[in-house]
C-alpha cells in the first residue's frame, strides 16, 4: 500500500494538527454568523411596509427568475404593494393598480386594461411590437393614463435602426427621440430619458445594453429609477413618500453581508487542518473510463440535441430543465460505475474529523447560499411543471445519495493510496460535466439563440455552485454524509433558482 505522502493527495502530519491560534477561526466564524443574520433580517425587512391603502404594482409577462425580495422591498419603501399576475388573476375593484408588463405581452396587456378604471397607469419593460403591429387608439392623449417605457441602451441615429421600445414611445407620445435632447437620470451609469409635453409619457434607456426584461428588473439601478418614477407620478394615490435611503441601504447591506459571509468563511477555513489536498488527477483511471465514455456520449448527444431544439419550439422550452438536471444524470452514472468499489472493497476506513466542525461548515454554507439566492431570485419553478417543494425533493434526494457515495469512494480511494477518484477527485470528470452547458452557451451566442444561451448559463450554475460550495468540506473534513447532504441542498437550491 502506498503511503499518503507518496500520493500527494492526503494531508501530512503537520496539516492534521489543530491550529495554534484559535482566535482567527473564531473571528471568521463570528463574521460568517453575523452576515447570515443580516441577510435573514434583510429578507424579513422586504415584507414590512405592506398596507391595504397602498396602490398595487402588478407585474405581468416576466418569465423565469424574478427578484421578488428586492423588488418587494423597493416598492414597500416607495409606498406601493407588489403582486405578480398569474393565470386567472382578477383585479380587486377596491384597489388601485399600476400594471408593469414585459416583452411580448406588454403592448397587449396595455390594450386590454386601458379602460379599466382602477388601473392608474402602465409601465412597459423592454416591450416588443406585436406581429400584427401596434393597436389603434394610442397617442399622447389616449388613453388618459400615464405610460412609462424602460429599456436597454439604444443610441440609434436613424429611425430604421431604432429598437422597439423607442418606436413604441414615439408612436404614443409624438416625441422625436432622434433629434430630441434626452435628460439624464442617475449618477455614474445614468439613463437617457425622454418625456412628452403633457408629462404623461416617459421613456428611459439604460446605460447598459440589456434586452431581457428579467435582467433589467433585477438591477438596483432600474429598481431605484422605477421607485422614483412611481413615487413622483402617483404621489396623489400613495400614503407616503419614497424612502430612497431605505432602498439604497438595503442593497448596500445585501452586498456587504454577502461578501462578509465569503470573507468570514474564508478566514475560518484558512487555519483549519487540511485533510485532502486539491484535485491532482489529470487522467481518468481505468475503473472510470466507461463512466467517462458514457458522459462523453451524452454530451455529444446533447450537442446534437441543442441543434434540433433550435428548430422545435416545444423542445427549446425544455432546454433549461434538461441542462439544470443533467449534472444529476452524470452523478448517477459515476455512482453506478463506483458502486462495486464502494460496497465490496472492504477497508478499515473511519472518519477522524470533528462532527461539530463539519456540521457548522455545512449549516453556515447552506444558510448563506440560501439567503443570498432568496435575495437574488424567487426560487420558483417557471420551467418546471411541478411545484417548488416537489422539484426540490426530486433534485435533493438522488443528489444527496450520489454525492455521499462519491465522497466515500474518493475518501476510500485516497486511503488505499490510489489517489482521488470520480467527481470529487478527478479534474477531467468535473470538466466533462461542464461540456454540455458550455456548448449550449457558445451555440446560443453564435446563432443568436438567447433561450439556448441562457439555458447553458443555468446549466453551468447547477454544476459549479454545488461543487464549489463543497470544496471547503472536501478539503477540511473526511466525512461523507454531512458534506453529501450539503451538496444535495446546494444542488436543489440552485435548481430552484435557475428554474
Secondary structure, DSSP 4 states (H G I P E B T S, - for coil): ---HHHHT-B--HHHHSPPS-HHHHHHHHHHHHHHHHHHHHHHHHTTTT--TTSEEEEEES--S---HHHHHHHHHHHTEEEEE--TT----TTS-EEEEEEGGGHHHHHHHHTT-TTEEEEEEES----TT-PPSS-SSSSSSSEEEEEE-----SSGGG--HHHHHHHHHH---TTTSPPEEESSTTPEEEEE-TTS-EEEEE-SS----HHHHHT-HHHHHHHHHHHHHHTTTT-SS---HHHHHHHHHHHHHHHHHHHHHHHHHHHTS--SB----B-S--GGGHHHHHHHHHHHHHHHHHHHHHTT-HHHHHTHHHHHHHHHHHHHHHHHHHHHHHHHH--------S-HHHHHHHHHHHHHHHHHHHHHH-----SS-SS-HHHHHHHHHHHHHHHHHHHHHHHHHHHHTTS---HHHHBHHHHHHHHHHHHHHHHHHHHTT-HHHHHHHHHHHHHHHHHHHHHHHHHHH---SHHHHHHHHHHHHHHHHHH-
